[in-house]
Amino acid sequence: MVLSRVGKKRDARAIAAVAAENEAERIVVGLPLNMDGGEGRQAAKVREFAEALAARTKIRVELWDERLSTVEAERLMQEAGRSPGERKAWVDAVSAAVILQSYLDSARQSKG
């Protein structure tokens, strides 16, 4: 499911509803770090949103480094033969999948 951004409060409500409907135990939010690992203005905004989301849902919200997720998403779509128009339309959704897969891979490695 892809949710379109419409504003912080409405976004948080929509995410909370999806999380509740799916009985989510955790929400993963991409953290836009600078290439040197530092945090800029956008990372601060994301941290603020994640804190508000955690307070609203009472679900653990984890921030995950999203550096290069868009580059990886573009590469995957190009390898799949997607046209530039298709890639543009789907880049955010595929980037989110890349972020989540990276998080899950890391969690799996930590356990085993």
C-alpha positions as CSV (number, residue, x, y, z in Angstrom):
1,M,0.0,0.0,0.0
2,V,1.3,3.4,-0.9
3,L,0.1,6.5,1.1
4,S,0.5,9.9,-0.4
5,R,1.8,12.7,1.8
6,V,-0.9,15.3,2.6
7,G,0.4,16.8,5.9
8,K,2.0,15.7,9.1
9,K,-1.2,15.2,11.1
10,R,-3.2,13.5,8.3
11,D,-0.1,11.4,7.4
12,A,0.3,10.2,11.0
13,R,-3.4,9.4,11.2
14,A,-3.2,7.4,8.0
15,I,-0.1,5.5,9.1
16,A,-1.7,4.8,12.5
17,A,-4.8,3.4,10.9
18,V,-2.7,1.1,8.6
19,A,-0.6,0.0,11.5
20,A,-3.6,-0.8,13.7
21,E,-5.4,-2.6,10.9
22,N,-2.3,-4.8,10.4
23,E,-1.5,-5.2,14.1
24,A,1.9,-3.8,13.5
25,E,4.5,-4.2,16.2
26,R,6.9,-1.7,14.7
27,I,7.0,1.1,12.2
28,V,10.2,1.8,10.2
29,V,10.8,5.4,9.0
30,G,13.6,6.3,6.6
31,L,16.0,8.8,8.1
32,P,17.5,11.1,5.4
33,L,21.1,11.3,6.5
34,N,23.8,13.3,4.6
35,M,26.3,11.2,2.7
36,D,28.8,11.8,5.6
37,G,26.3,10.4,8.1
38,G,25.4,13.7,9.5
39,E,21.9,15.0,10.0
40,G,20.5,18.1,8.3
41,R,17.2,19.9,8.6
42,Q,15.2,17.2,6.9
43,A,16.5,14.5,9.3
44,A,15.4,16.7,12.2
45,K,11.9,17.0,10.7
46,V,11.7,13.2,10.2
47,R,12.8,12.6,13.8
48,E,10.1,15.0,15.0
49,F,7.5,13.2,12.9
50,A,8.6,9.8,14.1
51,E,8.3,10.9,17.7
52,A,4.8,12.2,17.1
53,L,3.9,9.0,15.3
54,A,5.2,6.8,18.2
55,A,3.2,8.9,20.7
56,R,0.0,8.7,18.6
57,T,0.3,4.9,17.9
58,K,2.0,3.6,21.0
59,I,4.0,1.5,18.5
60,R,7.8,1.4,18.5
61,V,9.0,3.6,15.6
62,E,12.5,2.9,14.3
63,L,14.5,5.3,12.2
64,W,16.6,3.7,9.4
65,D,19.3,5.2,7.2
66,E,17.8,5.8,3.8
67,R,21.0,7.0,2.1
68,L,21.2,5.7,-1.5
69,S,17.7,4.1,-1.3
70,T,16.5,6.1,-4.3
71,V,19.6,5.2,-6.3
72,E,19.0,1.5,-5.5
73,A,15.3,1.8,-6.4
74,E,16.2,3.4,-9.7
75,R,18.7,0.6,-10.4
76,L,16.2,-2.2,-9.6
77,M,13.5,-0.7,-11.8
78,Q,15.9,-0.1,-14.7
79,E,17.1,-3.8,-14.4
80,A,13.4,-4.8,-14.4
81,G,13.0,-3.0,-17.7
82,R,10.8,-0.2,-16.4
83,S,10.6,3.0,-18.6
84,P,11.7,6.3,-17.2
85,G,8.1,7.3,-16.7
86,E,7.3,4.2,-14.7
87,R,10.4,4.7,-12.6
88,K,9.4,8.2,-11.8
89,A,5.9,7.2,-10.8
90,W,7.2,4.3,-8.6
91,V,10.5,5.6,-7.2
92,D,9.1,6.5,-3.7
93,A,7.3,3.2,-3.2
94,V,10.3,1.1,-4.4
95,S,12.6,3.2,-2.2
96,A,10.4,2.5,0.8
97,A,10.7,-1.2,0.0
98,V,14.5,-0.9,-0.3
99,I,14.6,0.8,3.1
100,L,12.4,-1.9,4.7
101,Q,14.3,-4.7,3.2
102,S,17.6,-3.2,4.4
103,Y,16.1,-3.0,7.9
104,L,14.8,-6.6,7.8
105,D,18.2,-7.9,6.5
106,S,20.0,-6.1,9.3
107,A,17.6,-7.4,12.0
108,R,18.0,-11.0,10.6
109,Q,21.8,-10.7,10.7
110,S,21.7,-9.4,14.3
111,K,19.7,-12.5,15.4
112,G,21.8,-15.1,13.6
